[in-house]
Amino acid sequence: MITVKPTPDTQRKFKEAWDGIVGILNLGHRELEKIADAGRRGIALNFSTESAGGEKWPLLAPWTVAERQSLGFAGEHPILQRTGALKRSLIDPNHPLNVTEVSTHGFYGHLMRILIELGSSDERFPILHAGGVSDEGYYIPPRPMTVLGTEAIRQLETSIIFVIEERWKRLGHR
């Protein structure tokens, strides 16, 4: 059996390296908000492409198209955007119905977990997002607004890397 006993110098160096890693990942509120912004941009992309996670949203039912037109809105498109209030409640962090929770959670193996919860407290959000039967008895298919597609996930990953690299530089590393 081989036993390795660290010297005081190697213990100090390890502590400095570990403290540096912890310092990088100890993200502040502004940094976490930058990451949340990337998530909100992904949600905005869902609205502009009328899709989520690579899946197109189901088309509107004919009765919905007729109702929209009778109220003076465009018929078939844009889906979920008669006035834009629902979309704003999801992508504008200052909107009164916006729900944003961003936090970090310790190390899991070699990973730190960043939890980003984005949503809306708009009463229409749950049924329009997950689908179901409306109070009037109409089936509403799910149109998930917060499920990010490949491009949005790539942009989110880029944002996280950018935030961590900027923190690394601020801590005096190159």
Contacts in CASP RR format, 6 or more apart in sequence:
PFRMAT RR
TARGET T0000
AUTHOR 0000-0000-0000
METHOD contacts of the structure
MODEL  1
MITVKPTPDTQRKFKEAWDGIVGILNLGHRELEKIADAGRRGIALNFSTE
SAGGEKWPLLAPWTVAERQSLGFAGEHPILQRTGALKRSLIDPNHPLNVT
EVSTHGFYGHLMRILIELGSSDERFPILHAGGVSDEGYYIPPRPMTVLGT
EAIRQLETSIIFVIEERWKRLGHR
6 14 0 8 1.000
20 171 0 8 1.000
23 167 0 8 1.000
23 171 0 8 1.000
24 164 0 8 1.000
24 167 0 8 1.000
24 168 0 8 1.000
24 171 0 8 1.000
25 104 0 8 1.000
25 112 0 8 1.000
25 164 0 8 1.000
26 104 0 8 1.000
27 35 0 8 1.000
27 104 0 8 1.000
27 114 0 8 1.000
27 163 0 8 1.000
27 164 0 8 1.000
27 167 0 8 1.000
31 163 0 8 1.000
31 166 0 8 1.000
31 167 0 8 1.000
32 102 0 8 1.000
32 103 0 8 1.000
32 104 0 8 1.000
32 114 0 8 1.000
33 93 0 8 1.000
33 102 0 8 1.000
34 159 0 8 1.000
34 162 0 8 1.000
34 163 0 8 1.000
35 102 0 8 1.000
35 114 0 8 1.000
35 116 0 8 1.000
35 156 0 8 1.000
35 159 0 8 1.000
35 160 0 8 1.000
35 163 0 8 1.000
36 93 0 8 1.000
36 100 0 8 1.000
36 102 0 8 1.000
36 116 0 8 1.000
36 118 0 8 1.000
37 93 0 8 1.000
37 159 0 8 1.000
38 155 0 8 1.000
38 156 0 8 1.000
38 158 0 8 1.000
38 159 0 8 1.000
38 160 0 8 1.000
39 116 0 8 1.000
39 118 0 8 1.000
39 148 0 8 1.000
39 152 0 8 1.000
39 155 0 8 1.000
39 156 0 8 1.000
39 159 0 8 1.000
40 90 0 8 1.000
40 91 0 8 1.000
40 92 0 8 1.000
40 93 0 8 1.000
40 100 0 8 1.000
40 118 0 8 1.000
41 91 0 8 1.000
41 152 0 8 1.000
41 155 0 8 1.000
42 148 0 8 1.000
42 149 0 8 1.000
42 152 0 8 1.000
42 155 0 8 1.000
42 156 0 8 1.000
43 90 0 8 1.000
43 91 0 8 1.000
43 118 0 8 1.000
43 145 0 8 1.000
43 146 0 8 1.000
43 148 0 8 1.000
43 152 0 8 1.000
44 87 0 8 1.000
44 91 0 8 1.000
45 149 0 8 1.000
45 151 0 8 1.000
45 152 0 8 1.000
46 52 0 8 1.000
46 53 0 8 1.000
46 144 0 8 1.000
46 145 0 8 1.000
46 146 0 8 1.000
46 147 0 8 1.000
46 148 0 8 1.000
46 149 0 8 1.000
46 152 0 8 1.000
47 78 0 8 1.000
47 80 0 8 1.000
47 81 0 8 1.000
47 87 0 8 1.000
47 91 0 8 1.000
47 145 0 8 1.000
50 56 0 8 1.000
50 57 0 8 1.000
50 77 0 8 1.000
50 78 0 8 1.000
50 79 0 8 1.000
50 80 0 8 1.000
51 57 0 8 1.000
51 149 0 8 1.000
52 143 0 8 1.000
52 144 0 8 1.000
52 145 0 8 1.000
52 146 0 8 1.000
52 147 0 8 1.000
52 148 0 8 1.000
52 149 0 8 1.000
53 144 0 8 1.000
53 147 0 8 1.000
53 148 0 8 1.000
53 149 0 8 1.000
53 150 0 8 1.000
53 152 0 8 1.000
54 149 0 8 1.000
54 150 0 8 1.000
57 79 0 8 1.000
57 80 0 8 1.000
57 141 0 8 1.000
57 143 0 8 1.000
58 141 0 8 1.000
58 142 0 8 1.000
58 143 0 8 1.000
59 76 0 8 1.000
59 79 0 8 1.000
60 68 0 8 1.000
60 75 0 8 1.000
60 76 0 8 1.000
60 79 0 8 1.000
61 138 0 8 1.000
63 138 0 8 1.000
65 75 0 8 1.000
65 76 0 8 1.000
68 74 0 8 1.000
68 75 0 8 1.000
68 82 0 8 1.000
69 75 0 8 1.000
71 82 0 8 1.000
73 82 0 8 1.000
79 143 0 8 1.000
80 86 0 8 1.000
80 87 0 8 1.000
80 128 0 8 1.000
80 143 0 8 1.000
80 145 0 8 1.000
81 87 0 8 1.000
85 122 0 8 1.000
86 120 0 8 1.000
86 122 0 8 1.000
86 124 0 8 1.000
86 125 0 8 1.000
86 128 0 8 1.000
86 145 0 8 1.000
88 95 0 8 1.000
89 95 0 8 1.000
89 96 0 8 1.000
89 97 0 8 1.000
89 98 0 8 1.000
89 119 0 8 1.000
89 120 0 8 1.000
89 121 0 8 1.000
89 122 0 8 1.000
89 125 0 8 1.000
90 98 0 8 1.000
90 118 0 8 1.000
90 119 0 8 1.000
90 120 0 8 1.000
90 125 0 8 1.000
90 145 0 8 1.000
90 146 0 8 1.000
91 98 0 8 1.000
92 98 0 8 1.000
93 100 0 8 1.000
97 120 0 8 1.000
97 121 0 8 1.000
97 122 0 8 1.000
98 119 0 8 1.000
98 120 0 8 1.000
98 121 0 8 1.000
99 117 0 8 1.000
99 118 0 8 1.000
99 119 0 8 1.000
99 120 0 8 1.000
99 121 0 8 1.000
100 117 0 8 1.000
100 118 0 8 1.000
100 119 0 8 1.000
101 115 0 8 1.000
101 116 0 8 1.000
101 117 0 8 1.000
102 114 0 8 1.000
102 115 0 8 1.000
102 116 0 8 1.000
102 117 0 8 1.000
103 114 0 8 1.000
103 115 0 8 1.000
104 112 0 8 1.000
104 113 0 8 1.000
104 114 0 8 1.000
104 115 0 8 1.000
105 112 0 8 1.000
105 113 0 8 1.000
105 114 0 8 1.000
105 115 0 8 1.000
106 112 0 8 1.000
106 113 0 8 1.000
114 160 0 8 1.000
118 146 0 8 1.000
119 125 0 8 1.000
119 145 0 8 1.000
119 146 0 8 1.000
125 145 0 8 1.000
127 134 0 8 1.000
127 140 0 8 1.000
128 140 0 8 1.000
128 143 0 8 1.000
128 145 0 8 1.000
129 142 0 8 1.000
129 143 0 8 1.000
129 144 0 8 1.000
129 145 0 8 1.000
129 146 0 8 1.000
130 142 0 8 1.000
130 144 0 8 1.000
131 140 0 8 1.000
131 141 0 8 1.000
131 142 0 8 1.000
131 143 0 8 1.000
132 139 0 8 1.000
132 140 0 8 1.000
132 141 0 8 1.000
132 142 0 8 1.000
133 139 0 8 1.000
133 140 0 8 1.000
134 140 0 8 1.000
148 156 0 8 1.000
END
